[in-house]
């Protein structure tokens, strides 16, 4: 367990690769004790080793966000790492709409996408809420997308767009529900980033994609809550 009561603890879901990994590494350099939460223990522990090699503090937590039982078990196991949680980054997500559009996508595909992109962030937040409440001025950051904006919904990316639209609605409701707990809740869009999901032609680097998450976790005024950001600027829902 982290014995330094002054050190901030950050848990990032899906942080064994891509934007999640870059976020975890940047937070590690800023002095956070980073919890790498992922399904894959091999790549997860490799991420931990990389942060430690840079002089940071990190731990691996097995977590499959699509499983309620895994979320419950991870919340119990987290108690062996820390007694509080300053920052929760709901980063894990899927983009499974290839070859489908709003006129053809099957119900099962929609359900699978919502399970990971929308229902999981809610359930993870609920499960880790006791730890968030123990931290001073805790923060929850939901990694969303411009595809979740009302003006940018695409019929060619149906389940992803709608799951991120619902995630943004979840952000608004959580921000209101947790106001008395002084827990800030925000959504952010990383932009089009060169990851496995974004592809090699994307316009933003991993560092640029993670920048707003890290800013919201570390530098942004805690009074900012219930909002949507890209490039550290508020954007419309």
C-alpha positions as CSV (number, residue, x, y, z in Angstrom):
1,X,0.0,0.0,0.0
2,X,1.1,3.5,-0.7
3,X,2.4,4.8,2.6
4,X,3.0,8.4,1.5
5,X,-0.3,10.2,2.5
6,X,0.7,13.3,0.5
7,X,1.1,11.4,-2.8
8,X,-1.8,11.5,-5.2
9,X,-3.2,8.3,-6.5
10,X,-4.5,8.0,-10.1
11,X,-6.2,4.9,-11.6
12,X,-6.4,4.8,-15.4
13,X,-8.5,2.1,-17.0
14,X,-7.2,0.5,-20.2
15,X,-3.8,2.0,-19.5
16,X,-1.7,-0.9,-20.8
17,X,-1.5,0.8,-24.3
18,X,-2.5,3.8,-26.3
19,X,-3.8,7.0,-24.8
20,X,-4.3,5.3,-21.4
21,X,-0.6,4.2,-21.2
22,X,0.6,7.7,-22.3
23,X,-1.7,9.3,-19.7
24,X,-0.3,6.9,-17.0
25,X,3.3,7.7,-17.9
26,X,2.8,11.4,-17.9
27,X,1.0,11.3,-14.5
28,X,3.9,9.1,-13.2
29,X,6.3,11.8,-14.2
30,X,4.2,14.4,-12.3
31,X,4.5,12.4,-9.1
32,X,1.3,10.5,-9.1
33,X,1.2,6.9,-7.9
34,X,-0.3,5.4,-11.0
35,X,-2.5,2.3,-11.0
36,X,-2.5,0.5,-14.3
37,X,-5.9,-1.1,-14.6
38,X,-6.3,-3.5,-17.5
39,X,-7.3,-7.0,-18.5
40,X,-3.9,-8.0,-19.8
41,X,-1.5,-8.7,-17.0
42,X,1.6,-9.0,-19.2
43,X,1.3,-5.6,-20.9
44,X,-0.1,-4.1,-17.7
45,X,3.0,-5.1,-15.7
46,X,5.2,-4.0,-18.5
47,X,3.6,-0.5,-18.2
48,X,4.3,-0.5,-14.5
49,X,7.9,-1.4,-15.1
50,X,8.3,1.4,-17.6
51,X,7.0,4.0,-15.1
52,X,9.1,2.6,-12.3
53,X,12.2,2.7,-14.6
54,X,11.6,6.4,-15.0
55,X,11.6,6.9,-11.2
56,X,7.9,6.9,-10.8
57,X,5.5,4.8,-8.6
58,X,3.0,2.4,-10.2
59,X,1.0,-0.8,-9.6
60,X,-1.0,-3.2,-11.7
61,X,-4.7,-3.9,-11.0
62,X,-6.5,-6.6,-13.0
63,X,-9.7,-5.1,-14.3
64,X,-12.0,-6.1,-17.2
65,X,-14.4,-3.2,-17.4
66,X,-17.0,-5.2,-19.3
67,X,-17.4,-7.5,-16.3
68,X,-19.3,-6.4,-13.2
69,X,-17.6,-9.2,-11.2
70,X,-14.2,-8.0,-12.3
71,X,-15.0,-4.4,-11.3
72,X,-16.2,-5.5,-7.9
73,X,-13.1,-7.6,-7.3
74,X,-10.8,-4.8,-8.5
75,X,-12.4,-2.4,-6.1
76,X,-11.7,-4.8,-3.2
77,X,-8.1,-5.5,-4.4
78,X,-7.4,-1.7,-4.7
79,X,-7.4,-1.5,-0.9
80,X,-4.1,-3.3,-0.9
81,X,-2.6,-0.5,-3.1
82,X,-4.1,2.6,-1.5
83,X,-6.8,3.8,0.9
84,X,-7.9,6.7,-1.3
85,X,-8.2,7.7,-5.0
86,X,-7.5,11.2,-6.1
87,X,-8.1,10.7,-9.9
88,X,-10.1,8.2,-11.8
89,X,-9.6,8.2,-15.6
90,X,-12.3,6.1,-17.4
91,X,-10.3,5.6,-20.5
92,X,-11.0,2.0,-21.6
93,X,-13.2,1.9,-24.8
94,X,-13.9,0.1,-28.0
95,X,-14.6,1.2,-31.6
96,X,-16.4,-1.8,-33.2
97,X,-18.4,-0.2,-36.0
98,X,-16.5,-1.3,-39.1
99,X,-18.8,-2.3,-41.9
100,X,-21.9,-1.1,-40.2
101,X,-24.1,1.9,-40.2
102,X,-27.2,3.0,-38.3
103,X,-29.4,1.2,-40.8
104,X,-27.6,-2.2,-40.5
105,X,-26.0,-2.4,-37.1
106,X,-27.4,-5.3,-35.0
107,X,-28.7,-4.9,-31.5
108,X,-26.0,-7.1,-30.1
109,X,-23.2,-4.8,-31.4
110,X,-24.9,-1.8,-29.8
111,X,-25.2,-3.6,-26.5
112,X,-21.5,-4.6,-26.5
113,X,-20.3,-1.1,-27.2
114,X,-22.5,0.5,-24.5
115,X,-21.3,-2.2,-22.0
116,X,-17.7,-1.0,-22.4
117,X,-18.0,2.7,-23.4
118,X,-20.9,3.8,-21.2
119,X,-22.0,1.3,-18.6
120,X,-18.5,0.5,-17.5
121,X,-17.4,4.0,-16.6
122,X,-20.6,4.3,-14.5
123,X,-20.0,1.0,-12.7
124,X,-16.3,1.7,-12.2
125,X,-17.1,5.1,-10.7
126,X,-19.7,3.6,-8.4
127,X,-17.3,0.9,-7.3
128,X,-14.4,3.2,-6.5
129,X,-16.6,6.0,-5.0
130,X,-15.6,5.2,-1.4
131,X,-12.0,5.7,-2.3
132,X,-12.7,8.9,-4.2
133,X,-14.6,10.3,-1.2
134,X,-11.6,9.7,1.0
135,X,-9.4,11.9,-1.2
136,X,-9.4,15.7,-1.0
137,X,-10.9,17.3,-4.1
138,X,-11.0,14.1,-6.2
139,X,-11.6,14.1,-9.9
140,X,-13.2,11.7,-12.4
141,X,-12.3,12.1,-16.1
142,X,-14.3,10.3,-18.8
143,X,-12.4,9.9,-22.1
144,X,-15.1,10.6,-24.7
145,X,-15.0,11.8,-28.3
146,X,-16.1,14.5,-30.6
147,X,-18.2,11.8,-32.1
148,X,-20.3,12.1,-29.0
149,X,-21.2,15.7,-29.7
150,X,-24.8,16.3,-30.9
151,X,-23.5,18.2,-34.0
152,X,-21.1,15.4,-34.9
153,X,-23.1,12.2,-34.6
154,X,-22.3,10.0,-37.6
155,X,-24.7,7.4,-39.0
156,X,-21.6,5.5,-40.2
157,X,-20.2,5.1,-36.7
158,X,-23.5,4.3,-34.8
159,X,-22.6,2.4,-31.7
160,X,-19.5,4.4,-30.9
161,X,-21.2,7.8,-31.4
162,X,-24.2,6.9,-29.3
163,X,-22.2,5.3,-26.5
164,X,-20.0,8.5,-26.2
165,X,-23.1,10.7,-26.4
166,X,-24.5,8.7,-23.5
167,X,-21.2,8.9,-21.7
168,X,-21.3,12.7,-21.9
169,X,-24.8,12.6,-20.4
170,X,-23.5,10.4,-17.6
171,X,-20.7,13.0,-17.0
172,X,-23.3,15.7,-16.5
173,X,-25.4,13.6,-14.1
174,X,-22.4,12.4,-12.1
175,X,-21.1,16.0,-11.8
176,X,-24.4,17.0,-10.3
177,X,-24.7,14.0,-8.0
178,X,-21.1,14.3,-6.6
179,X,-21.1,18.1,-6.2
180,X,-21.6,17.9,-2.4
181,X,-18.7,15.4,-2.2
182,X,-16.4,17.9,-4.0
183,X,-15.7,15.4,-6.7
184,X,-15.2,17.0,-10.1
185,X,-16.4,15.1,-13.1
186,X,-15.6,16.0,-16.7
187,X,-15.5,14.5,-20.2
188,X,-12.7,15.1,-22.7
189,X,-12.1,14.5,-26.4
190,X,-8.5,13.5,-27.2
191,X,-8.9,14.3,-30.9
192,X,-7.8,12.0,-33.7
193,X,-4.8,10.2,-32.2
194,X,-2.3,7.8,-33.7
195,X,-3.3,4.7,-31.8
196,X,-4.5,1.2,-32.8
197,X,-8.0,2.7,-32.9
198,X,-7.1,6.0,-34.6
199,X,-4.7,4.5,-37.2
200,X,-1.4,5.8,-38.6
201,X,-2.9,8.7,-40.5
202,X,-4.3,10.4,-37.4
203,X,-3.3,14.0,-36.9
204,X,-2.4,13.9,-33.2
205,X,0.4,12.2,-31.3
206,X,-0.1,10.1,-28.2
207,X,1.4,13.0,-26.2
208,X,-1.1,15.4,-27.6
209,X,-4.0,13.0,-27.1
210,X,-3.2,12.6,-23.4
211,X,-2.5,16.2,-22.7
212,X,-6.0,17.3,-21.8
213,X,-6.6,14.3,-19.5
214,X,-3.4,15.0,-17.6
215,X,-4.3,18.7,-17.4
216,X,-7.7,17.8,-16.0
217,X,-6.1,15.4,-13.5
218,X,-3.4,17.8,-12.3
219,X,-3.6,21.5,-13.3
220,X,-7.2,22.4,-14.1
221,X,-9.2,24.3,-11.5
222,X,-11.1,21.9,-9.4
223,X,-14.2,24.1,-9.8
224,X,-14.4,23.0,-13.4
225,X,-17.0,20.2,-13.3
226,X,-19.8,18.9,-15.6
227,X,-18.0,20.1,-18.7
228,X,-16.6,18.8,-22.0
229,X,-13.0,19.6,-23.1
230,X,-10.7,19.3,-26.0
231,X,-7.2,20.8,-26.1
232,X,-7.8,22.2,-22.6
233,X,-10.7,24.3,-23.9
234,X,-14.4,23.8,-23.1
235,X,-16.4,22.5,-26.1
236,X,-20.2,22.1,-26.6
237,X,-22.1,18.9,-25.8
